[in-house]
């Protein structure tokens, strides 16, 4: 059975890419083939005449399949601002139809698990009418929520879960990513989310900048993700 998930975050800098790479490493360790996509990336640098996004490059390096950068990140925007503004700055317009078509094309490459990472949070605008949430609804993907554990994360996580449910999409699970070393009541906040979020916690990633990715793989439970009926 092939599995496909969309990864969103409670906010910008919640650690979506870090957690996605961690999930890819855990899936690879189980012998599963993986594909990772970042359809829209705002904040790219020019490398050898081509725009490249650091997060998309990390995904490309972490997945097991060998695909081109353009398949991983078909829409690369230079300015590190909201995607619809970055696109307008370049005289471009984003749309759900076009992005869905690009993603469906990439999904023709078979993989046991495909992870599609969003940009920013759940309701990031693509244009004056559509958001990333509309794209996920069009593709009918279950959602993994990365919770950046810091002050305010309870509200952000619960609102995001509510919005995912309102879109008629399943929340497959969530990951607590401890991004703030000075955050208070971390365990209590995570326990609150375990109680109130309508999906299982797939893992708690500690704030450990000096720890290798390999040492953190055990922080996430991919069996819980793949074996859950949603």
N, C-alpha and C positions, 0 to 999 in steps of 0.2 A: 504494500500500500504506500502510495506517495503522500507525503505530508507537506503542506504549505501554510506558512504563517506570516502575518504582518506584524512588525515590531514597532510599537509606538512608545513614547515616553511621557512622563508627567509634565515635562517642560524641556526646553533646550538645555543641554548639558546634564541631562539626567543619567547619561552613560549608555545610550542605546547601542552605539557602535561597540563599546567595550563589552557589553553583555552579549551582543550578537556574536562577536568573535569568540567569546567564552563558550557560548552554546555550540558554535561550529567546531571548536576544539573538542568538546565533550562528545559530539556526534561522530567526529572523525575517529576518536578513540574507540568507539563502538563498531567501527568498520562500515559506517554508513556514508554514502556519497552525498555531498552537499553543494548547493548553489546558493549564492547570496547576491541580492540586488539592492541597489540604492537608486531608485528611478530618478529622483531629483536631488541634486546636491548644490547648495548655494554656499560659495566660499571655496573657490578653486584657484590653483596656481598654474601658470603656464609652464609646461615641461616639454621641451623639444617641440614647441609650437602647438601643443595640445593642452587644453584645460584638464587638470586632474584634481580630484578631491581626496584629501588624506584619509577620510573615513572610508570612502569607496575603495581606495587602494588597500586598506587594511582588510576589508571584506574579501577582495579579490585574492589576497595572499592567504587568507585563512580557510577558504572553501577548498573542497577537493577537486572540483571540476576545473578544467582549463578553458576559460572563455575570455573573450576580448574585454578590454576596459569599457568599450562602448556598450556592450551588453549589460555589464554590471551597472554602469551609470550613464544612461542614454542622454540625460539632460544635465549638463554641467554648466553652472552659472558662476560668474567670476566673483561678484560681491557677496560678502558674508552677511546678508540681510534676508528678510522674509522672501521666499522663493518668487512670489508673484511680483514683488518690487524689483528683485534682481533680474527677472525676465523682462519686465517693462523697461528697465534701464538699458537692456540690450536690444530693444525693439522686438521682443518675442512675447508670445502669449501661451501660457500653460493651459491645458484642458484635460479633463478626465478621459475623454474619448481617446486622445492621442497617447496619453500615458498608459492607459489600459491596453492599447494595441501594442505598444512597445514591450510591456511586461508579458503579455501573452506570447509574443514572439520569443522572448527569452525563455519562457516556461516550456517551450518545445524541446529544450535541452533537458533530458531526463535526469532526475536526481531523487534520491530517497527522501531528502528533506530540503525544502527551499525556504529561505528566510528573506523577507522583503522589508528593508528598513525604511521608515519614513524620515521626515525632516521636521525637527522641532517636535511639537506636541500633536495631539489628535486633530485639532481643528485649524491647523495652519492653512491659510488661504492659498489656492492655486490661481484664482482669478477673482473677479468681483462677485461671482455667484457660487463657485465651487471650492471645496476644501479637500484636504487629503482624505478625510472621512468619506467623502463621496466616492473617491477612487477605491477605497477598501470595500465599500458597499457594492460597487460595480463588479469587483472581482470576487466578492463573497468569500473573504478570507477570515479565518479565525485570528484573534488578536492576542499577542503577548504584550503585556504592559511592563515597562521598566520604570520602577519607582525610584527616583533619586531621593534617598532618605536624608532629609534636612527639614528645617522648620517650614511648615506649610504643606508638607507632602501628603498629609492625611486628606486635606481638602482636595488637592490636585488629583490624587489617586481615585478618590471616590467620585469626583465629578467626571473624570475620564471614563471610569467604568460605567457610570450612568449613561454617558454619551454613546459609548460603544453599544450598550444594550438598546438604546433608543434607535440606533441604526439597524437593529435587527441582527447584529453579529455576535457570535460567541466570544467570550473572553476565555481563552484557552489556559491562561495562567499569568502569573506576575512574578517579577524578580525584584527583590529589595537590593538596591545598589547603594552602599553606604559611602556617599560621596563627600560628606562633610565630617571631618575628624572631630569637630567641636560640637556636633549635634547633641542635644540633650535627650534623654529618655528614648534612646534608639530601640532597645528591646521592647519597651512598652508600645511605642509607635508601630513597630512591626507586628506585634501581637494584636493590636487594634485592627490593622489591615487584614490579618489572618481571619479575624472574626467577621469583618464587615465586607470584604471584597467577595464577589460571587464566583471565585475561581481559586484553585490551589496556588500556594506559594511554591514556585519552582526552585527557589534558592535564595540565600542571603549572601551577598558578596561583600566581604569586609573591606574597610578602607585600609589597604595595604599596598601603597605605591611601590614598595621595594620587592614585593613578592612576584614571582614569575607567573605567567599565564598557566603554565602546566600545573603549578601548585594550587591554582584556584579552580581547576576543572571540577573538582569534587564538590564545589559550592553550588552547582546547579544539577537538577535531577531531570535529565532528558527522558528517562523512562516514564516518569509521571506525565510529562508532556505528550509523548507519543502514544501512550497506552490509554489515555483518558478518552472516553467517548463524549464528543461535543456535538 
